[in-house]
């Protein structure tokens, strides 16, 4: 007699303990979260369901008849954050705010919560990582005390939703989404299933109430946002908070924005009294001197749409070891190595290969775009010849391996920013377009043309002393 075939109800089913993904057969690795050994048997196979047509909540309208005033942005009270958000917070929008520990996320959002609170629009700040008294101490330090700012310390999702019913806020700040858990979902707080459930519940509450929500998110050691990638798809805005903990500068970048552009950058300064926006941050990246110093060159970098004047510094000393040191800070080591090779081969400066090279930026700014190549090369050449570049000079351009100086984007915006700050001379690639009135702009086609800004006697003397090629 043939064995009876098992029905779908009798067949086992398997579920990932990390993200909740289900399947009808066992797998060693979950295809959803890529975790190994997390797929376990939990019961009968999932029944196949079909969804019938139901009653609609609101009738569909022609798009021209939809009221767009409900999506009008409201200012957060912090102009630099409004710049990145596209004007402010939209009612019902959910913002994910991610950054490394200690970078200043909680300080900034507590300041935003206090400035956005008013009698008509209450703000609820929920902390799941600190006690209420700890947050109160920070609020006293940064001056974030407001009678319409409500504070709660909760780690349970149902309790957070209960606070929403009691306070009825216009803005919710949750710090952080990885430390809140739902009792109805298996898994520890911060797991993929928990993060998905908590974020989904808060997003639904935001859309139903017309409440803006700001979620603080953790990042992994490589800088990616922790949790399932689905979290970034569910929210409306994803902001990245960047900065070196040893520097004062903090940058807020838009990674995703359904209400504005993603090429805007907000600049902030972190200090003992809190964090403040910087409408003109270029002063952090410059060193004011009465006389020029060898080994320094200024450039203009673009952070999103914003031009920032930054300073590149270089120092060369005789090496005491067979393999000279190459140390960089704020610059890409590969770009500096390329500029050294170009200077040696195309600029005929052979003294650099046998010397220790130290290069850095001022103020903690990181220069990664190729437009800083010309400034790096001139700073290295100036340090090698111990000759300062002319005062009030900025250099903009990408340098190729053949020694040519290539065009970069936004030259006119860069020159306008340099002229606004009082710089009178600029080295740029050929055909820069319209230049500011009263500013002397020198077009250079290759490194040979660019090196002519150094005094001729010093340019020829240094290679002679170091045995340079002629």
HUPE-V71396 format. One record per residue. OMEGA is omega in radians with two decimals (999 if undefined). Layout:
omega: (OMEGA/OMEGA)
//
This chain:
omega: (-3.07/3.14/-3.13/3.13/3.14/3.07/3.13/-3.14/-3.10/-3.08/-3.13/3.05/-3.06/-3.10/3.08/-3.12/-3.13/-3.04/3.12/-3.14/-3.08/3.13/-3.13/3.12/-3.08/3.06/3.11/-3.12/-3.14/3.13/-3.11/-3.09/3.08/3.12/-3.13/3.03/-3.12/-3.13/-3.08/3.11/-3.12/3.11/-3.13/-3.13/3.14/-3.13/3.11/-3.09/3.03/-3.11/3.12/3.11/-3.12/-3.12/-3.12/-3.14/3.09/-3.12/3.08/-3.11/2.96/-3.01/3.11/-3.12/3.13/-3.12/-3.13/-3.12/3.12/3.14/3.11/-3.09/3.07/-3.09/3.08/-3.05/3.10/-2.99/-3.13/3.08/3.07/3.13/-3.11/-3.11/-3.11/3.12/-3.14/-3.12/3.09/3.09/-3.11/-3.13/3.11/-3.08/3.05/-3.04/-3.02/3.12/-3.12/3.11/3.08/-3.09/3.10/-3.11/-3.09/3.14/-3.13/-3.08/3.05/3.07/3.10/-3.13/-3.14/-3.10/-3.13/-3.07/3.08/-3.12/-3.14/-3.07/3.12/3.11/3.10/3.11/-3.14/3.10/3.11/-3.13/-3.12/3.04/-3.14/3.14/3.10/3.11/3.11/3.10/3.10/3.12/3.07/-3.09/-3.07/3.13/-3.10/3.12/-3.13/-3.11/-3.11/3.03/-3.11/-3.05/3.11/3.08/-3.07/3.02/-3.14/-3.10/-3.13/3.10/3.10/3.11/3.07/3.08/3.10/3.11/-3.08/-3.05/-3.04/-3.07/2.98/3.13/3.06/3.03/-3.12/-3.10/0.10/-3.06/-3.14/-3.10/3.06/-3.08/3.07/3.14/-3.11/-3.11/3.09/3.10/-3.12/3.06/-3.09/3.07/-3.06/-3.14/-3.14/3.14/3.13/-3.13/-3.12/-3.14/3.14/-3.13/-3.13/3.09/3.09/3.13/3.14/-3.12/-3.10/-3.06/-3.01/-3.06/3.05/-3.09/3.07/-3.12/3.03/-3.13/3.07/3.06/3.08/-3.08/3.08/3.05/3.13/3.13/-3.11/3.13/-3.11/3.10/3.12/-3.13/3.13/3.11/-3.08/-3.06/-3.11/-3.07/3.04/3.13/3.12/-3.14/-3.03/3.06/3.06/-3.08/3.12/3.14/-3.11/-3.03/3.01/-3.13/3.04/-3.12/3.04/3.09/3.10/-3.13/3.11/-3.07/-3.12/-3.11/3.11/3.14/3.06/-3.13/3.05/-3.11/-3.12/3.07/-3.14/-3.14/-3.05/-3.11/3.12/-3.10/-3.10/3.11/3.13/3.09/3.13/-3.02/-3.04/3.14/3.12/-3.00/-3.09/3.03/-3.11/3.14/3.05/-3.14/3.11/-3.10/3.09/3.08/3.12/3.11/-3.12/3.08/3.11/3.14/3.11/3.00/-2.97/3.07/-2.99/3.06/3.13/3.07/-3.10/-3.11/3.06/3.13/3.12/3.12/3.11/3.11/3.10/-3.10/3.11/-3.12/-3.11/-3.14/-3.10/-3.14/3.03/-3.06/-3.14/3.06/-3.10/3.12/3.08/-3.11/-3.13/3.13/3.12/3.11/3.10/3.14/3.08/3.13/3.13/3.13/-3.13/-3.04/-3.06/-3.13/3.10/3.07/-3.05/-3.09/-3.06/-3.06/-3.07/-3.06/3.00/-3.08/3.06/-3.13/-3.07/3.01/-3.11/3.03/3.12/3.12/3.12/3.13/-3.12/-3.09/-3.10/-3.12/3.13/-3.09/-3.08/3.11/3.10/-3.12/-3.14/3.09/3.11/3.13/3.11/3.11/-3.12/-3.12/-3.11/-3.11/3.14/3.01/3.12/-3.13/3.11/3.12/3.00/-3.13/-3.09/3.08/3.04/-3.12/3.11/-3.12/3.07/3.14/-3.13/3.09/-3.03/3.11/3.09/-3.12/3.02/-3.11/-3.11/3.09/3.12/-3.14/3.11/3.11/3.11/3.12/3.12/-3.13/3.03/3.11/-2.97/-3.06/-3.11/2.98/-3.07/3.03/-3.12/3.12/-3.13/-3.08/-3.11/-3.11/-3.14/3.13/3.13/3.13/3.14/-3.10/3.12/3.12/3.14/-3.13/-3.11/-3.09/3.10/3.09/-3.10/-3.11/3.12/3.09/3.05/3.09/-3.02/-3.10/-3.12/-3.13/-3.12/-3.09/-3.07/3.08/3.12/-3.11/-3.09/3.11/-3.10/3.08/3.09/999)
//
